[in-house]
Amino acid sequence: MDVVLANLKPIAYAVFNIVSVTGIVAVNKKVFRDFGFHFPITLVLIHTIITFLGLWTASMVGAFDRKTLPVFPRLILALSFVFYNGASLLNLNVNTVGFYQISKILVTPTVMLINLLVYGEGTTTEVKVSVVVMLLGVGLATVTDVDVTMLGFIIGMAAVVGAAQQQIFIGRLQKTLKASANQLLVAYTPFVVVMLAIITPVDSWLPENENMPLFQSYQEWYEQHGSTASVFTIILSGCLGLLVSLSTFLMIGATSPLTYNIVGHLKTVSILATGVLIFGDSMSTKKFLGILLALSGVIMYSRIKLRNAQEQQRNKKANESTATKLRAVTVDPLDEQDRKNEEKN
């Protein structure tokens, strides 16, 4: 029972993350497709501004206390975030969907490799096997065409490393700075806002914007698509961006970057299964086997984590019991001397 209660918080964070990510994917489809807002960096900037304002307001009304954090770690985390997002956007635009899916799959072993080589934190053979099984399943279920150029490969690998190091930084900085998810988010987002504002002109290079100056592109978009509905949808996307960032920080802080990746792949498989069951998407044998294999890997990983949690709980109780017994049998020499004096008298 204690193990179940101890895992309720990470499970709640995982559900929070899955729901918020699913929501933002749906809303962003409307932003890009229905309202023609082809300014991805600008959209991330809007997300970041809303994230900062939302958390700053929450701290002002007493939801949490802000914490003064050193500048350098916040700057590194901000650079990491901008690099990760920039590389991911390029990866999506330059490469095929198949190779893009492969690059997403490769983030998980990259997290494991960085943790091993840089921080000396390895994983057990059981964990490695469960991860391999899951990744093979996700690959079978999602990867179709794989066509990549050398430039596309380099960009894809940069996106993989960017995603992995961003997740690791989030977890490590929360622990080393002893900061909560809220405190770290509100402290580093101002740096991100400045960096993104500097690179937003890159949006004007996209083919949809015809290399027009950025503000002219904004003006043309507003003339064609500007409406209450479009502005509301963009703001809604920003609010969901706040929830995605918060749930990501909460989950990585409560678990690990590796577990966060596992949940991410589970989310992908769940979306595929939901599409088949609810929306009547086609189910090929390859996709079906991939979903089964991926779910098997997730179940294996979950059982390993649950068993480890149970062992830690038992060890904790055993240590507490031993400490209690030692305190009970330990006699203070002064107390013993007082007892002898009383017997003499």
N, C-alpha and C positions, 0 to 999 in steps of 0.2 A: 504493500500500500504506500509506504514511504517513497519507494522508487517511482510509482505512478505519479504521486503528488509532485515529486522533484522534477518530473519531465513534463508536467502540465504547461509550464511557462514556455519552454522551447516549442512544444506542439502548438500552443496558441500563437506564437510568433510565426511559425511556419504557415499556419492557416492564414494569418494576417498578410503575410508576404504573397502567398498564392492568390488570394482574393484581390489584393491591390494591383499586382502585376497583370492579372487577367483583365481587370478593369481598365488599366492604362493602355493595354494593347488594343482593346476594343475602341476606346475613345480616340487614341492616336490614329487609328485607321480612318475615322471620320475626319480628323484634323487634316491628314495628308490627302486622302482620296476625295472625300465629299466637299471639303472646303479649300482644297488646293494649296495648303500652307506648306510649301516646300522650303522650309527654313529650319532644318533639324537642329543646328547649333543654337539658333535663336530660341527654339522651343525648349532646349535643355536649360538655356539661360533663364527663361521664364519659370521653369520648374524650380531652379535653384533660388531665385528671388522669392518665390512663394514659400519654399521650404524655410528660408531664413526668417521671413516675416511671420510665418505661422509659428515657428518655434520660439522666436523672440517674444511674440505676443503671449504665448503660453507661459513663458518664464516670467513675464511681467505680471501676470495674474496669479502667480504662485504655483503653477503646475509642476515646476521643477526649478532648482537653483542653478543659475549659470556659474561656470567655473573658469577662472583665468588659466589658460593653457599656454605653454611656450609657443613662440611664433614658428620656429623651424619645423616641428612635427606637423603643424597645421598646414604650412606651406608645402611640405612634401606630399601630404595627403591630397591637397588641392591639385598639385601638378599631376599626381597619379590619376586622379579622377578625370582631369581634362585629357590626358594622354589616352586613357582607357576609352573614353567616349569618342574622341577623334578617330582612334584606330578602328573602333567598332563601326562607326558610320562609314568610313572608307571601305572596310571589309564588306559591308553589306552592299555598297554601291559598285565595287569593282569586281567582286567574285560572284560565281553562281550560287544559287540557294544550297546546292549540295555541298560545296566546299565551305560555305558559311556555317552549315550545320556541323560539319566535321570540326571546324575551328571551335565551335561552342563545346563540343564533346571533349576536345583536347584541353580545355581549361582545367578539368578535374585532375588528370594526371600531372598537369603543370603545377597546380597547387601542392600536390603531394611531393613533387620533385623539389620545388623551391623550399618547402618546409624541411626536407631532408638535407639538401646541400647547404642552405644558408643557416638554418636554425638547428640542425641536427635532430629533427623530430621525425622519426620514421613511423611506419604503420605495420601492423601485424600481417602475416601472410593471409589470414582469413579476410581482413579488410581489403587487401589488394585483390583477392579473388572475387569478392562481392562487387567491387568497383568495376573490374574487367567485365564481369557478366552483365552488369547494368549498362555499361557503355556500349558493349556489343549489341545489346537489345535496342538502345536508343538509336544507334547507327542503322540497324536494320529497318527500324520503323520510320526514320526521318530522312535518311540520305538517299537521294536519287541520282541526279546527274552530277558528276565530279569533273569539272574542267577548269584548270587553273593555269595562269601564266606565272612566270617567275616573279613579276611585280606583285601579282595577286597573292602569291604564296608568302612573300615577305610581309605584306600588309596583314594577311591573315594571322601569321605567327606573332606579329607585333600586337594584334588585338588579343590573342591568347595570353601572352605574357602580361599585357596591360590589365586584363580582367583578373588574372591570378594574383598579381601583386597588389591590386586595389583591394581585393577581398582580404588578403593577408594583413595589409596595413590597417584596415578597419579593425580587425580583431586584436592585433598587437597593440595598437595605440590606445584602445579602450582599457586594456590591462595595464600597460606601462604608465599611462597618465592617470589611471584610476578615475576615468571619466565615464559617465553613462552615455548611452547612444544619443540622447537629447543634447547633452553638454558638448559632445564632440561635434555633432552636426551643426549646432548653432555657432560654434567657435570657428569652424573651418570654411563654412559656406561663403562668407564675405570674400575670401581669397578666390574662390571659384568664380564668383560673380565677376570680379575684375578680369580674370583670365579669359573667361568666355566672352565678355564684352569686347575684348581686344581682338579675338579671332572670329567674331561673327561675320565680318566681310567675306569669309570663305563661303558662306551660304550663297553669295551672288555668283560663284563659279559653277554652281550646279546647272546642268543643261536646261532645267525647267525655268530658271531665272535669266537665261540668255545673256549672261555676263553683264547685266546691267548693274550700275551702282546700287549698293544695298538699299539705301533709303528710297530710291526710285522703284526698286523691286517691291518693297513694302507698300509703297503708294499704289502701284499697279494691282497688287493683291487685294488691297482694301477696296479699290474701285470695282473689282470683279467679284469678290467674295465677302467683303465686309458686311456684317449683319450682326444683330443681337445674338443669333444662334451660333454663328462662327466664333465670336468673341467669347461667349459663354463656354463653348466647348473647349477652347484653348485654355481658359482659366480653370475649367474642370480638370483638364489634363495636368495642369500645374499642381492642383490640389492632390490629385492622385500620385503625382511625382513625389510630393512630400511624404505620402503614406508609403510609397515604395522605398524611398530612402530610409525612412524611420524603421520600417519592418526589416530591411536588410541589415542595418546597424544593430538592431535589437537581436536578430537571430544569430548573426555572426558572433556578437558579444556573448550570447548565452550558450552557443554550441561551438562551432569551428567553421572555418572556410570550407573544409571538405564536406561537412554535413550540409552546409548551405548549398553546395553544388549538387549533392544528392537530391535535395528537395527540389532544386531547379529542374533536374531531369525528370523527377516524378511529376512535376507540373506539366512538362512537355508531353509525357505519356498520357497523363490524365486528359489533356486537351484533345489529343488524338482519339482516345477512347470515347470521350464525350461527343466528338464530331460524328463518330460512327453510330453511337447509340441514339443520340437525340436528333442530329441533323441529317442522318442518312448518308454520310460520307462513305465512299467505297472502302472496303476492307480486303486488301490483297493478302495472300498467304504470308508474304514477306513481312508486311506490316503487323499482321496478327502474331507471328512468331517473335517479332521484335518487341512488341508490347509485353508478351508473356515473359520473355527473357529479361527485359528491363525491370519488370515488377518483381521477378525472382531475385534479381540483384539487390533491389531496394529492400525486400523482405530479409534477405541474408544480412545486409548491413544493419538494419534495424534490430535484428535479433542479437547481433554482436554488441551493438551499443547498449541494448537493454541488459544483456548479461554482464557487461563491464560495469554498468551502473549498479546492478545488484551486488556485485563483488565489492565495489567501493563502499556501498552502504553497509555490508556485513563487516568489512574491515574497520569502518568508522565506529560501528557499535562495539566491536571487539576492543578497539583501542580505548574507547570511553569506559568500557567495563574494567579493563586492566588498570586504567588510571584511577578509577573509583576504589578498586581493591587496594591499590598501593597507598592511597590516602588513608584508607581505613586501618591499615596495619602499621603505618608509620607513626612512631611515637616521638613527640618532642622531648629531647633530653631534659629540658627544664621542668616539663610536666612530670617526668619520671622521678626527678630529684624531689619535687614537691610531695609526691606520693610517698616516697621513702621517709621524708621528714615527718609526715603526718603519722605514719606507722610507728615511728620511734616515740612520738609524743603520746 
